[in-house]
Amino acid sequence: MANSSNTLYFLCLVHAEKKAVSKPGPLNLALLIDASGSMGGEGKLDEAKEAAKMFVDGLREDFLSVYSFSDSVKEIVPPQVVSNKGKVNNAIDNIDLEGGTALFHALRQVRDNLKRTKTTSMTNRLIVITDGCPTSDEQMFSSNNEWKQYSEKFALETLEKSVSITAIGVGSDYNETILSALAAKSGGEFKHIKSASELKGYLQQQLYSLQKIVADNCILHIVLTPGSECTAFSHRNVLCEGDDVKIQLGSLEEGSMEIAGEIALGPKLPGIYRIARVFLEYDDPFCGAIDVRTDSVNMIANPTDRMDLIMKGRNDKVINRVSTYRIANETIQAIQTGRPSEITRKIDELTQRHDLDAETKRELLEQQQTGRLDLKQLLSTTQRFMEGKQKEGEA
């Protein structure tokens, strides 16, 4: 309304199309496999090796390096274009169990090696498979909050190097706070795997997604006009630099992605106002161009005292969708801060949302039916929803 403060909901839809006449550059990938003693239980290391070999078989003209880690890091396959897949898979077969879990020491070494291989036309992805918490690392902490802060700092350093992390936790003993933070803030993906036998299917899905990337190092800019404040409902890193709110999305696959939030607007007289302009900045893996910018799209507000115009301009679909993202974001925050009653309440709210996709609703309902909170699965489920990827027919 005119002459009063207002909160406006926004829903940005980013649509990424594959170029018909172009071929993307090769992927630049590193597989990091936990080979600590605990991976011997339930055949986890064997399943991880089989999944890794299937992953290798699906590669095209891509760069790949493979490492194992325990107390130290071992280079199993040096960075190379995968031409002899049999030789690579034989090397993976030779990974043996040993020692403890120096997760961050391994991530740092592999990340820096991966960065050295990168050219402007490559998408960098570090895929780590682990089943445990750090036991002999470069730094050790006693609280989850300390691990969260350290993981987020490491993830942001990784994002600055144009590397994203796919963090795969297997079983029930790893620290989901660490893995979810590494993935979310680096622009990657966190996945909870209950049984190691699920690794093959997930790595195949991950490779399929990587091969569909059409834009890399994506940043959504929401440049506000003076007097406005923006809250983005995102698990990604959000930077506020003056009036420029930057949401660091990572890579975009072919298809559509939603980003939701709200803008607080100060009192204004009746009229039409631009409250923000929005554009996407990205690297193009097809031609190797960096810092490409789309044309800006304006966000417009039209304060008025006329209730008929207010109701006419109300978009219930957008309001409901943004509300669902807000609740999902609050669910993640409740999990990260260890508030069981709040988590339960937020799950109840989410499962009642009519616009929640079927897979997310099914997984949340399973949590309700068991009567026991599986925080690993909850984080994996809600972070996947917060990525905003739209399946065909949803956008």
KENUVO-497326 format. One record per residue: x, y, z of N, C-alpha, C, O in turn; residue in three letters. Coordinates in steps of 0.1 Angstrom, whole numbers, plus 2048, in hexadecimal, padded with zeros to 3 digits. Layout:
XYZXYZXYZXYZAla;...
END
This chain:
8087F480080080080080980C80081480C805Met;8038177FB80B8247FB80C829809804827811Ala;81783180B81A83881781C82F82381983382FAsn;81F82382182281982C82D81082782F80E81CSer;83380983183E7FF82E8377F382982C7EF82ESer;83D7EC81F8387E08198437D581884E7D9816Asn;83F7C98188487BE8158437B78088377B2808Thr;84B7B77FE8487B27F184F7A47EF85B7A47F1Leu;84879A7EB84E78D7E785378D7D984C7937D0Tyr;85E7877D78637857C98667777C686B7707CFPhe;8657727BA8697657B586F7677A886976979ELeu;87D7657A888476679B88575879588974E79BCys;88275778888474B78188F74D77788E75576DLeu;89A7457798A57457708A47397668A472E76BVal;8A373C7598A273174F8AF7307478B3739741His;8B57247488C27227418BF7187358BA70D737Ala;8C371C7298C171471E8CF7107188D9717718Glu;8CF7037138DB6FE70C8DC7046FE8D27056F7Lys;8E87086FB8EB70E6EE8EB7036E38F26F96E4Lys;8E37046D98E16F96CF8ED6F76C78EF6EB6C3Ala;8F57016C49006FF6BA90E6FE6C29186FE6BBVal;90E6FF6CF91A6FF6D691C6F36DF9136EC6E2Ser;9286F06E292C6E56EB9336EA6F793D6F26F5Lys;92F6E67039356EC70F9436E67109476DC70BPro;94C6EE7189596E971A9586DD72394E6DA729Gly;9646D67259646CA72E9626CE73C9646D9741Pro;95C6C474495B6C57529696C37599716BC753Leu;96B6C97649786C776B9746C27799706CA782Asn;9756B577B9706AE78697A6A778F9856A378ALeu;9786A779C98069F7A59776977AE96E69C7B4Ala;97A68A7AF9746817B897D67F7C498867C7C3Leu;9776817D097F6807DD9776767E596C6787EALeu;97D66A7E797765F7EE97D65C7FB98965A7FDIle;97565C80697965981397D64A814975641811Asp;98A64881898E63A81999263782899A62E82AAla;98D63F83199063C83F98A62F84398162983CSer;98E62A84F98A61D85397B61A85497660F851Gly;97362585796562385995E62084B95361A84BSer;96462384095E62183395E61283095860E826Met;96560A8389655FB8369585F583A9545EA836Gly;9515FC8439445F68489395F783E938601836Gly;9315ED83D9265EC83492A5ED8259215F181DGlu;9365EA82293B5EB81493B5F880E9395FA802Gly;93C60381793B61081294661480894361A7FDLys;95261080B95D61480195B60C7F495D6127E9Leu;9576007F59555F87E894A5FE7E094C5FF7D4Asp;93F6027E69346097DF9396167D993561A7CEGlu;94161E7E194662B7DC94F6297D094E6307C6Ala;95761E7D096061B7C49586177B895B61C7ADLys;94E60F7BA94560B7AF93E6177A993C61879DGlu;9396207B293262C7AD93B6357A693863B79BAla;9486367AB95163F7A495563979695664178CAla;95662C79595962678794D62977E95062B772Lys;94162778293662A77993663977593263C76AMet;93A64277F93B65077C94565277194365A767Phe;95064C77295B64D76895664875A95964F750Val;94F63D75A94963874D94064274693F64173AAsp;93A64B74D93165474793766174393066A73DGly;94466374594A67074294C67173394D66672CLeu;94D67D72E95068072095E68471E96767D723Arg;96168F71896F69471797269D7239756A9721Glu;97169872F9726A073B97F69D742985693741Asp;9836A774A98E6A575398A69F76097F6A2765Phe;99169676598E68F77299B68C77A9A5689774Leu;99A68E7879A468979099D68279B99268579ESer;9A46787A199E6707AB9A766F7B79B366C7B5Val;9A26717C39AA6707CF9A36687DA9976677DATyr;9AB6627E29A565C7EF9AB6647FA9B666A7F9Ser;9A56638069AA66A8119A766281E99C65B81FPhe;9B06638289AE65E8359B566883E9B0673840Ser;9C06658449C866F84B9D06778429D4683845Asp;9D26728359D967A82B9D167881E9C767181DSer;9D667E8139CF67E8069D86767FD9E46787FCVal;9D266D7F59D96667EA9D36697DD9C76697DBLys;9DC66D7D39D766F7C69D66617BF9E065B7BCGlu;9CA65E7BB9C86517B59C96527A69CF64A79FIle;9C365D7A19C365F7929C766E7919BF677795Val;9D267178B9D66807899CC68677F9C6680777Pro;9CC6947809C369B7779C66987689D1699764Pro;9BB6947619BD6907539B069074C9A568E752Gln;9B069173E9A568E7369A367F7369AC677733Val;99767B73A99466C73B99366672D989667727Val;99D65F72999D65871C99D64971E997641717Ser;9A66447289A763672B99F6337389A4633743Asn;99263173798963074298C62374A98B623756Lys;99161974399460C74A9A060E7539A060975EGly;9AA61674F9B66197579B26217649B661E76FLys;9A962B7629A463376D99D62A77799F62B783Val;99462277298C61977B99460F78299160B78EAsn;99F60A77C9A86017839AF60878F9B1602799Asn;9B261478C9B961C7979AF61E7A39B361D7AEAla;9A26217A09986227AA9966157B29956167BEIle;99760A7AB9965FD7B29A05FB7BC99E5F47C6Asp;9AC6027BB9B76007C49B76087D09C06087D8Asn;9AC6107D29AB6187DE9A960F7EA9A06067EAIle;9B16117F59B06088019AD61080D9AE61D80EAsp;9A76098179A460F8249B061282C9BA60B82CLeu;9B061E8339BA62183D9B762E8459B163783FGlu;9BA62E8519BB63A8599AE64185D9A363B85CGly;9B064E8609A565686599F65F85A99F65B84EGly;99966B85E99267385599768285599368985EThr;9A068584C9A569384C99D69A8409A369C835Ala;99169D8429886A183798C6AF83198E6B0825Leu;98F6B98399926C68349A06C782E9A26CE824Phe;9A96BF8349B66BE82E9B56B98209BC6BE817His;9AD6AF81E9AB6A98119A46B28079A86B47FCAla;9996B880C9926C180499A6CD7FF99A6D17F3Leu;9A36D28089AB6DE8049B56DA7F99B76E17EFArg;9BB6CE7FB9C56CA7F19BF6C77E39C46CB7D9Gln;9B46C07E39AD6BD7D79A76C97D09A86CA7C4Val;9A16D27D899C6DE7D29A76E67CB9A56EB7C0Arg;9B26E87D29BD6F07CC9C36E97BF9C66F07B6Asp;9C36DC7BF9C86D57B39BD6D67A89C16D879CAsn;9B16D67AB9A66D77A19A76E579B9A56E778FLeu;9A96EF7A39AA6FD79E9B56FF7949B470678BLys;9C06F87979CC6F978E9C96F47809CF6F8776Arg;9BF6EB77F9BC6E57729B26ED76A9B16EB75EThr;9AB6F67719A06FD76B9A47077609AE70E761Lys;99C70875599C71274B98E71974C985714752Thr;98D72474598072C746974724741969728744Thr;97671A73896B71373296770773B95E6FF736Ser;96D70574696A6F974E9616FC75A963706761Met;9586F275D9516F27699596EA77395C6DE771Thr;95C6EF77F9646E878995A6E27939516E9798Asn;95C6D57969546CF7A195C6C57A99626BC7A3Arg;95C6C67B69636BD7BF9586B47C594F6BA7CCLeu;9596A77C394E69E7C99556967D495E68E7D1Ile;9506987E09566907EB94C6867F094068A7F2Val;95067A7F39486707F994F66C80795A668807Ile;94766D81194C66B81F941665828935667825Thr;94665E83293C65883C93E65C84A937658853Asp;94866584C94C66885A94F67785C94F67F853Gly;95167A86995568786D96468986D96B67E86ECys;96969586B97869686C97D691879978694884Pro;98868987898E68488599D6888869A2688892Thr;9A368C87C9B169087C9B469B8729BC699869Ser;9AD6A68749AD6B08699B66BC86C9BD6BC877Asp;9B76C68639BF6D18659BB6DA8719C36E0877Glu;9AE6DA8739A86E088099D6D78849966D087DGln;99B6D78929906CF8989886D88A198E6E08A8Met;97B6D68A19726DE8A99696D58B19676C98AEPhe;9646DB8BC95B6D38C594C6D68C39446CE8C8Ser;9496E18BC93A6E48BB9376E48AC93F6E78A3Ser;92A6E18A99256E289C9256F08969286F188AAsn;9236FA89E92370789993170B89493371288AAsn;93C70689B94970989794C70288A952708881Glu;9476F58889496EE87C9416F58719466F6865Trp;9366FA87392E70186993570D86493670F858Lys;93A71586D94172186994E71E861951725857Gln;95571486696271085F95E70B85196570E847Tyr;9547038509506FD84394B70783994E70782ESer;94371183E93E71C83694A72483194A728825Glu;95472783995F72F83596772782A96B72D820Lys;96971A82C97071282296871281596E71380APhe;95B71181695371080A95371D80295471D7F6Ala;9537298099547358029627377FC96373D7F1Leu;96C73380297A7337FC97A72B7EF98072E7E5Glu;97371F7F09727167E596A71D7D996E71C7CEThr;95F7237DD95772A7D295F7357CC95E7377C0Leu;96773C7D39707477CE9797417C397E7487BAGlu;97D7347C598672E7BB97E7277B09847207A8Lys;97172A7AF9687257A49677167A596670F79BSer;9677107B19657027B39597007BC9577077C6Val;9506F77B89446F37C19466E57C694D6DD7C0Ser;9406E27D19416D57D89346CE7D892A6D37DCIle;9356C17D392A6B87D592E6AF7E19386A87E0Thr;9276B17EC92A6AA7F992169F7FB9156A17FDAla;9266927FB91D6867FD92168080A92C67B80CIle;91767F81391867982091266B82090666A81CGly;91966182491465382391264E83191B64F83AVal;9066498349036438418FF64D84B8F9658848Gly;90164A8588FC65286390665986C90365F876Ser;91365786891E65C87192566986D92D66E875Asp;92266E86192967A85D922686863917685868Tyr;92969286192369E86791C6A685B9236AB853Asn;90F6A685C9076AC8519096BC8519076C2847Glu;90C6C185D90E6D085E91A6D48559196DE84DThr;9256CC8559306CE84D92D6CD83E9306D6836Ile;9286C183A9266BE82C91B6C882691D6CC81ALeu;9116CB82D9066D382790C6E28259086E881CSer;9146E682F91A6F482D9246F48229246FE81AAla;92C6EA8219366EA81592F6EA8089336F27FFLeu;9246E380791D6E37FA9156F07F79166F67EDAla;90D6F480190470080090C70D7FC9097147F3Ala;91770F80491E71C80292871C7F692D7267F3Lys;92B7107F19347107E592C70F7D893270E7CDSer;91F70E7D991670D7CD9156FF7C89126FD7BDGly;9176F57D19176E77CE90A6E17D38FF6E77D4Gly;90B6D47D78FF6CC7DB9036C37E690E6BC7E6Glu;8FA6C27F08FC6B87FB8F26AD7F98E66AF7F7Phe;8F76A17FB8EE6957F98F168B8058FC687807Lys;8E668780B8E767D8168E367080F8D966E809His;8ED6668118EB65880C8E964F8188F364D820Ile;8DE6498198DB6408258E36338238E962F82DLys;8E362D8178EA6218158F46238098F16297FFSer;90061E80B90A62080190661B7F390C61F7E9Ala;8FD6117F38F860C7E68F16177DD8EF6157D1Ser;8ED6227E48E762D7DC8F16367D58ED63F7CDGlu;8FE6347D890863D7D290963D7C390A6477BCLeu;9076317BD9086307AE8FD6397A890064079FLys;8F16377AD8E663F7A78E864E7A88E565679FGly;8ED6527B48EE6617B68FA6667AE8F86717A8Tyr;90565F7AD9106647A590C66579691166E78FLeu;90465C7928FF65D7848F76697828F8670778Gln;8EE66B78C8E567778B8EE68478C8EB68E784Gln;8F868479490169079590869278890969E784Gln;90D68878191468977490A68F76A90E698762Leu;8FE68A76A8F468F7608F269E7628F16A5759Tyr;8F16A276F8EF6B07728FB6B876D8F96C3768Ser;9076B47709136BB76C9146BD75D9186C7758Leu;90F6B27569106B37479056BC7419066BF735Gln;8FC6C174A8F16CA7458F46D87498EC6E1746Lys;9006DB74F9036E97539056F274790C6EF73DIle;8FE6FD7478FF70773C90471474190771D738Val;90671674E90B72375391272076090D718768Ala;91E72676292672376E92873077692873B771Asp;92C72E78392F73A78C92474478B927750789Asn;91874078C90C74978A90A75179790A74C7A2Cys;90775E7959047677A08F776F79C8F7775791Ile;8ED76E7A38E17767A18E27837A98E37837B5Leu;8E278E7A18E379B7A78D57A17A98CD7A279FHis;8D27A67B58C57AD7B78CA7BB7BC8CE7BD7C8Ile;8CA7C57B38CF7D27B68C37DB7BB8BA7DE7B3Val;8C37DE7C88B87E57CE8B87F47CB8C37FA7CALeu;8AD7FB7CB8AD8097CC8AD80E7DA8AA8067E3Thr;8B281A7DD8B381E7EB8A681D7F389B8207EDPro;8A78197FF89B81780789580A80788A80880DGly;89B8008008967F28008A07E98068AC7EB806Ser;89A7DE80C8A37D381289E7C680C8927C380BGlu;8A87BD8098A47B08038A97A580C8B37A5812Cys;8A079B80E8A378E8148A178380A896781805Thr;8AC77C8078AB7717FE8AA7648068B176280FAla;8A075C80289E74F8098A67448018A173D7F8Phe;8B37448058BC73B7FE8C67358088CA73B811Ser;8CA7288058D572280D8E37258078ED72180DHis;8E372C7FC8EF7307F58F573C7FD8EF741806Arg;9017407F890874B7FE9017587F99007597ECAsn;8FD7618018F776D7FD90077980290277A80EVal;9047817F990D78D7FC9057997FA8FE79B7F1Leu;9067A38049007B080290B7BA8019127BD80BCys;90D7C07F59177CA7F39107D77EF90D7D97E3Glu;90E7DF7F99067EB7F78F87E77F38F17E07FBGly;8F37EC7E88E67E97E38E57DC7DB8DA7D87D7Asp;8F07D67D98F17CA7D08F17BD7D98FA7BB7E0Asp;8E67B67D88E47A97DF8E879E7D58E279D7CBVal;8F37977D88F878D7CF8F677F7D58FB77C7DFLys;8EF7777CD8EC7697D18F57607C88F375F7BCIle;8FE7597CF9087517C79027437C590273B7CEGln;8FE7417B98F67357B68FE7297B28FA71D7B2Leu;90B72B7AE9137207A991071E79A910727792Gly;90E71179690B70E7888FC70D7858F470A78ESer;8F970F7798EB70E7748EA70376A8F1703760Leu;8E16F976D8DE6EF7638D46F47598CD6FE75BGlu;8D36ED74E8C96F07448BB6EE74B8B96E4751Glu;8B36F87498A66F87508A37057588A970F754Gly;89B70476289771076989A70F77889A70477ESer;89D71A77E8A071B78D89872779389873278DMet;89272579F88C72F7A68947357B189B72D7B8Glu;8947427B389A7497BF88F7527C588A75A7BEIle;88D7507D28827577D88877607E389275E7E9Ala;87F76A7E78827737F287877E7F386D77D7EEGly;87B7877FB8727937FE87A7A07FF8867A0802Glu;8737AA7FB8797B87FC8717C18058657C2802Ile;8777C780F8717D08178727DE81187D7E380EAla;8667E480F8667F18088607FC8128567FA818Leu;86780781386381281B85781981685381680AGly;85182281E84582981984783180C85183880BPro;83E83080383F8377F683183D7F28278377F6Lys;8318487EC82584E7E681F8457DB82783D7D5Leu;8128467D880D83E7CC8158417C081984C7BDPro;8178377B881F8387AB82682B7A88238207AEGly;82E82B79D83581F79984482179B84A82B797Ile;84A8187A28588197A686080C7A285B8017A3Tyr;86C80E79E87580379D87C8017AA88280A7AFArg;87A7F57B08807F27BD88D7EA7BC8957E97C6Ile;88F7E47B089C7DC7AF89D7D97A08947D8798Ala;8AA7D679C8AC7D078F8B47C37918BC7C279AArg;8B17B97898B67AC78B8BE7A777E8B87A9773Val;8CA7A27808D079C7758D979077A8DC78F785Phe;8DD7887708E577C7738F377E76D8F5782762Leu;8FD77B77590B77B77191076D77190E76677BGlu;91776976691B75B76692775975C92A762755Tyr;92D74D75D93774975393173F74992873774DAsp;93574173C92F73873293872D72E94272F728Asp;93572173293E71572F93E71172094670971CPro;93571771893471470A93F71C7029467166F9Phe;94172870694B7316FE95673570796073B702Cys;95673271496173671D960744722969749728Gly;95574B71E95475972395175973294A751737Ala;95776373995576574794E77274A94F77B743Ile;94777275694077E75B93678475093579074EAsp;92F77B74A92477F74091978474991677E753Val;91278E74490679374B8FA7937428FA797736Arg;8EF78F7488E27907408DD79E7418E27A6749Thr;8D37A17398CC7AE73A8C57AE7478C17A474DAsp;8C37BA74D8BD7BC7598AD7BB7588A87BF74DSer;8A77B67628987B67638957BF76F89A7BD77AVal;88B7C876D8877D077887C7CA7818737C477CAsn;87E7CC78E8737C979786B7D679A8717E079DMet;85E7D67988567E279884C7E17A48467D67A6Ile;84A7EC7AB83F7ED7B58367F97B183B8037ACAla;82A7F77B58208017B18178047BE80C7FF7BFAsn;81C80B7C881580E7D48088167D180781F7C8Pro;7FD8127D77F08187D57E78167E27EA80D7EAThr;7DE81F7E37D481E7EE7C78167EA7BF8137F2Asp;7C68137DD7BA80D7D87BB7FE7DA7C37F77D4Arg;7B27F97E27B27EA7E67AF7E27D97B47D77D9Met;7A77E67D07A47DE7C47B17DC7BC7B37D17B6Asp;7B97E67BB7C67E57B37D07DC7BB7D77D47B5Leu;7CF7DD7C87D87D57D17D57C67CF7DE7BE7CDIle;7C87C37CF7C47B57CE7C67B07BF7CA7A47BDMet;7C57B97B57C77B57A87D67B27A57D97A979ELys;7DF7B97AC7ED7B77AB7F37AC7B37FF7A87B2Gly;7EB7A67BC7EF79B7C57F178E7BD7E878A7B6Arg;7FC7887BE7FF77B7B78017707C280B76E7C8Asn;7F67697C47F675F7CF8007547CC80574E7D6Asp;8027507C080B7467BC8197497C18207417C6Lys;81D7567BE82B75A7C282B75B7D18357567D7Val;8217607D88217617E68237547ED82B7527F6Ile;81B74A7E881C73C7ED8297367EB82F72F7F4Asn;82F7387DF83B7327DC8477377E484F7307E9Arg;8477447E585174B7EE8507467FC85A744803Val;84474580184174180F84773381184C73081CSer;84672A80784B71C80885A71C809860715811Thr;86172580186F72680287372C80F87D727815Tyr;86C73581486F73B82186F73082C87772F835Arg;86472882C86371D83686E71383587370E83FIle;87170F82887D70682688A70C82B892704831Ala;88C71882989871F82E89871F83D8A371D843Asn;88D72284388C72185288E713857893711862Glu;88A70985088C6FB85489B6F88548A06F285EThr;8A36FD84A8B16FB84A8B77028568C06FC85DIle;8B370E8598B97158648B670E8728BE70E87AGln;8AA7098738A670187F8AF6F58818B36F288CAla;8B16EE8768BA6E28768C86E687A8CE6DF883Ile;8CD6F18748DB6F58778DD6FA8858E86F988BGln;8D26FF88B8D47048998CE6FA8A38CE6FD8AFThr;8CA6EE89F8C76E48A88BA6E68B18BB6E58BDGly;8AF6EA8AA8A36ED8B18986E28AC8906E58A3Arg;8976D78B388F6CC8AE8806D08AD8796CC8A4Pro;87B6D78B786C6DA8B78696E48AB85F6E28A4Ser;8736ED8A88716F689C8726EE88F86B6F1886Glu;87B6E488F87D6DC88386F6D588086A6D5875Ile;86A6CF88B85D6C78898526D088484A6CD87BThr;8516DC88A8476E68868496EA87783F6EB870Arg;8556EC8738576F18658556E585B8506E8850Lys;8586D985F8546CE8568456CD8548406CB849Ile;83E6CF86082F6CF85F82A6DA8558216D784DAsp;8306E585682C6F084D82F6ED83E8276EF836Glu;83B6E883C83F6E582E8366DA8288326DB81CLeu;8336D082F82B6C582981D6C98268166C281FThr;8196D482C80B6DA82980B6E381D8016E8819Gln;8176E68178186F080C8146E97FF8196DE7FCArg;80A6EE7F88056E87EC80F6E97E080E6E17D7His;8196F27E18226F37D682F6EC7D88386ED7D0Asp;8306E47E283C6DC7E583C6D07DB8326C97D9Leu;8486CE7D58496C37CB8476B57D28496B47DEAsp;8436AC7CA83F69E7D084B6977D78496917E1Ala;8576987D18626917D78666977E58686907EFGlu;8666A47E68696AB7F385E6A77FD8616A4809Thr;8526A87F98476A5802847697807845694813Lys;84A68E7FE84B67F80285667D80C854676816Arg;86268380A86D68181486A68882186E68282CGlu;86369382185F69982E854691835855690841Leu;84B68C82E84068483484667783A841673845Leu;85067283485766683A85D66984785D661850Glu;86267684886867A85585D67B86085F67686BGln;85168085C84668186584167386A83E671876Gln;84166A86083B65D86384465586D83F64D875Gln;85165686B85B64F87485B65588285E64D88CThr;85766188385766889186566A89686766D8A2Gly;86F66988D87D66C89188467588788367287BArg;88A67F88C89068988389E68487E8A7681885Leu;89F6828718AB67E86A8B168B8648AD68F859Asp;8B969286C8BE69F8688C669F85B8C66A9853Leu;8CD6948588D569384C8CC6938408CE69A836Lys;8C168B8418B868A8358B06978348AD69C829Gln;8AC69D83F8A56AA83F8AD6B58388A86BC830Leu;8BA6B683C8C26C08358C46BE8268C36C781ELeu;8C66B18238C86AD8158BB6B180D8BC6B6802Ser;8B06AE8138A36B080C8A06BF80B89D6C3800Thr;8A16C681589E6D58158A86DD80C8A46E6805Thr;8B56D980D8BE6E08058BC6DD7F68BD6E67EDGln;8B86D17F38B56CE7E58A96D77E08A96DC7D5Arg;89E6D87E98936E07E58976EF7E38926F67DAPhe;8A06F47EC8A47027EC8AC7057DF8AE7117DCMet;8B16FB7D88B86FE7CC8AF7047C18B370A7B8Glu;8A27017C38987087BA8987027AC8927097A3Gly;89D6F67AA89D6F179C88F6ED7998886E67A1Lys;88B6F078D87D6ED78987D6E277F8846E2775Gln;8756D87828746CD77886B6D176C8646DB76DLys;86C6CA7618646CD7558566CE7598506C575FGlu;8506D97558416DB75783E6E37648336E7766Gly;8486E576D8466EC7798486FB77884170377EGlu;8526FF76F85570D76E84A71576884B721766Ala;
END
